Amino acid sequence: MGTIINRGTNKKPAYRAQIQLAGHPSISKTFKKKDLASDWIRTIETKMIAGDYREDTTLFQELVHQYLTVVGKAQDFGRSKINVLDRLARDLGSVQVCDLTSARLTKYAIDRGQAPSTVMQDMIYIGVVLRIGESMFGAKPKINEYELAMTGLKSTGIIAESEECDRRVLDSEIDQIMQHMKSSLPMRDLIDFSIITAMRNGEVFRLRWADLGDNGRSVLIRSRKHPKKKRDERVPLLAPAAAIIEKSRKLNGNSEYIFPYNGKSVSTAFQRARGAAGLDDIRWHDLRHEGCSRLVEAGHDLITVSLFSGHKDLNSLKRYTHLQAKTVLDRIEGGIN
């Protein structure tokens, strides 16, 4: 049963409303008017009895930690996802779940000051943590407040799906980047291999000698990204990719891995060289994009390309595949002739 205690003065009225109901933590709130305190008690008690009350004082960072520990262990999250979750835990970690209102979430999204697609990813992960927290860890987030924030953010364009990228990487641009490369790593081979295979950065540096098959014409990619659960996949190797692997055997044949390098160090070296070459708009991930496009230009259908790239959704694969008009015309005219 709720109680109201007068804690104010004639000049500054204050009424403290407190609710103590079996099965729920004791909660209280202060109001300037007694009628408001009474209305609040009546509303909250009704929700508690109906099982609709949501007032979780758990810190958001605690939910993130549980999500990473339990779900992350089962699904083996990638480094990118872990980094985003760690940052969210820092940014919103001290906020109680009950305080993650539409206004609070909207302010966070605006204050991020990042591209709409980047903020969209943040907001999606926040929603995932809140929903998993509710379904698995007994949390009571205000999902309706989260959904309200998402509606407003989408309608105003503060968050949005990433735009399709049509940035192609030319061989001449790779040559420019290599002219400014300062790394002792075999960067040209690593760049070429990433384009030829259309593999993700992390996949390239997890390849093992023991996983080569079909006389070096295929390789097993372990724990490959998948919408539901990571799984091992054997993928074909085109002749140029197999040649790079054989070249690496002379340097790294005694190692467990075909390319025993730190993927982050490789990306950093690439970024520095592309910056020095004045090509800041080229990212390492664009090499994978370029690889998918070249496979299609070579005449492979999307099903075949997906076998190389690992895409499970062909619509997603289309976003990474942009044909050069001249290449298509040359192919058509060559077929006619």
N, C-alpha and C positions, 0 to 999 in steps of 0.2 A: 504494500500500500504506500502511496506517495505522501510525503509530508512537505510542508512549506514553512520555512523559518525566516523571519524578518531580520535581515542583517544590515539594514540601512538606517538612514536618519531622515528627518523631515526634509532636509535640503537635498539629500541624495538617497532616494529610496532604493532598496535592493532586496529581492526575495529569492532565497536559495531553495530550489525545488530538488528533492531527493527521492529516488525510487529504490526500494529494496524488495525484489520479487524473487521467490525461490527459483533456482536454476539460472539466474542471471547475475552478473556482477552489479554491485551497487553503483549507481550513477547519479550525478547531480549537475545542476545548471542554474545560473543566477540570472534573474530578470529584473527589469525596472518596475514592472507592474505585476501585482498579484494574480490578476486575471490571466496574464500570459503564462505565468508559472503553472497555474491550474490547467490551462489548455495543453501545455506541454506534457504534464503528468498523464493526463487522460489519453493523449495521442500515443505516447510511448508505451504505456501499460497495455493499451489495446493491441499494439503491434507485438509486444512481448507474448501476450496470451495467444495470439494468432500464429506465432512463430515467424513473423515477418520483420522482427527487429534486427537492425544491423548497426552495431556500435562497437567495433573491434578496436581495442587500444594497442594491438600488436603493431610493432614498428614495421614499415614496409621492407626494410633491409632484412628482417627476420624471415619474411616470406621468400625473398629472393634467395637467401641462404638455404632455406629448406628446398626450394625448387632446384637450385644448383646441385645440392647434395643428393637428393633422392631421384629426381627426374633426370638430372644431368648424368648421373652414374648409369642409369638404365639406357639412355639414348646416346651417350658419348657426344656431348655438344661440341661443336667446332669452336676454334679460338675466337672467331669473329663474334659469335653469339655470346660467348662468355664475357668478352670485353664489353659488349653493350650492357649486359646484365650487371656487371661490376660497376659500370659508370652510373647506371640507374640507382644502384644501391647507395652509391656515394651521394648522388644528387637528391634523392628522395628518401634515403634510408632513415632519417630521424623523424619522418612524418608518420603519424599513426594511421593505420588503415581507415579508421573512422573519419579522418580529416582529408582523405583523398576525394574531395568533392569535385564536381564539374568545374567550378571556378578555380580550384587549386591546380587541377590537371591542365586546364586551358592556359593558365598563367605559365606553367612549366613549359608547355609546348611553345608558347610565344617567346619566352625568355631564352629558349635553346638557340634561337637565331640561326638555325641551319636550314638547308634546303627542305622543301616540303616532304620529299621522299625519305630523307633521313629522319625527320621528326616522326613521320608515319611509322617507320620501323620501331622507334622508341615507344610510341604509343601502343603499337601492337604487342610488344613484349610486356609492357605494363599490364595490359589486359590479360595476357596469358598467365602471368604470375598471379594476378588477382583471382582468376577463375580456377586455376589449379589449387591455389591456396584455399579456396572455398570448398572444392570437391574432395581434396585429399588431406588437408591439414587443419580442417575445422575453423578456418578463418571466416569472417563475416564482412567481406568488403561491400561497398555500395556500388554494385554492378550497374545499377540504373544511372548513377552519377557518372560513371565511366562512359557508358553508352551515350549519355547526354553530351558529354565533352567531345566524344568522337564525332557526333552529328554536327555540332557547331564548328569544329575544326575542319571537317571535310567541306562543309558548305561555304566556308570563308577562304578555302584554299591554303590554310595554314599547314595542313597535311594533305598529301596527295600521292598517288602511285608514281613510281619513277617513270620518267618519259623514256620511250624507246631510244636507244643509243645507236646512231648510225656512223660512229667514228671508226673508220677503217685505218689500219696501220700499214703504211707502204714500206716496201723493202728499202727504199731510199731513206725513209725516216729511221729505220733500224740502223742503217749505215751511219747516219748522222749521230745517233745515240752512241754507237760503238766507238766513234771517233773521240767522244768525250768520256769514255768509260775508264775509270781509274782502278777498278777492282781486279784482283788477281784470280778471281773465279772464272771458270770457262763460260762467261756470260753469253757469248754468241751462240754457243751450242744450247745453253739453257733456254734462251729466247726462241731459237728455231724449234727446239723440241716442244715447247709450250704451244707454239702456233700449229705445228704439224699434228700434234695429238689432241689439241683443244682440251687438255686436262687443266684442272684447277691447280693453283700453286701448291697447296698442301698435298695433293695427290702425287705430283711429280717427285717430291722429296721423301715420299714414303715407299717408293718402288724398291723392291728387293731383287737381288740376283736370283734368289730361289723361286721367285714368282714368274720368271720368264717361262714361256711355253711355246709349243709348236715351232721348235727350232728357232726361237728368237723372234717369231712373228706375232706373238701376243704376250700380254703381261697381265697379271692379276692385280687389280686395284683393291686394296683391303679397306673395309669400312667406308665405302663410298657413300656420299650424301644421297639420301633417299627421303621422300616425303613422310614415310611412316617410320622406317627403321633403317639405319645404315647397314649395308650388306657388301659382301665381296663380289666383284664383277671382273670377268676376264674380257679384255678389250683387244682389238687387233692393233698391230703396229705397222704403219706404212714403211716402205723401204728406207726413206730418209731418216725416220725416227729410229729404226733398228740400227742404222749406220752410226747414229750419234751414240747409241747405247754401247755399241762395240768399241767406239772410240773411247768412251768412258771406262771401259773394262781395263784398258792399259794403265789408267791412272788410279782407278778405284776397285780393281778386281778383288782385292783382299778385304774390302769393306762389306758389311751386310747390305748396305744400300747402294743402288746404282748411282745415285747422285747424293753423296753424303754431305750435303751442305744445309745450312740454316736458311729456310725459306724467307725468313724476315730479313736476313742479311742480303739475300739476293734482291729482294724487292727494294731495299734501301739503296743498294748500288745502282739499280735501274732508275730509281727516282732522281738520284743525284745527277746521273748522266743525261737523262732526258731533260732535266732542268737546265743543265749547262748547254744543251743543244737547242734550248728555246722551244721545247715540245712538252710543256707542262700539262697539256690536255690529254696526253697519252698515259694510261694507267697500265700496270702489269696485267690486270684483269682483261684489258682490251686485247691482249694476245690470244686469249681463249676465244673471245668474240671473233677475232680475225680468223682463227683456225676454223671455227664453225662455218664462217662465210666462204672460206676457200674450199672446204669440203663440198659445200653445195655447188659452188662454181665449177668444181671438178666433175659434176654430174651426179653426185650421190643424193639420194632422196633423204627426207628428214628422219625416217626410221633408221637408216644407216648412220646418219650423222649423230643421232642420239646414242648409238652404240659406242661411238668414240667419246662424246661429251658427257654422257651420263644423264642427260635431261630425260625426265619422265613425262613431262607435259610438253607436247609439241608446240602449243601456243607460246610457252615460255621460250622454247628454242627459236621460234620465229623472231623474237626480240633481239637475238644475238646474231641473226643471219641477214646480212644486207648485201645483195648482189651488186656488182659493178655492171652498169648497163652495157658497157663495151664488151665485157666478158660474155654476157648472155648473147649479144648479137653475134660475136665471133663464133660462139658455139653453134647457134642456129644456122648461120650462113655456112659454117663448115659442114653441117649435116646436110644442108641443101645441095652443096657442091659435091 
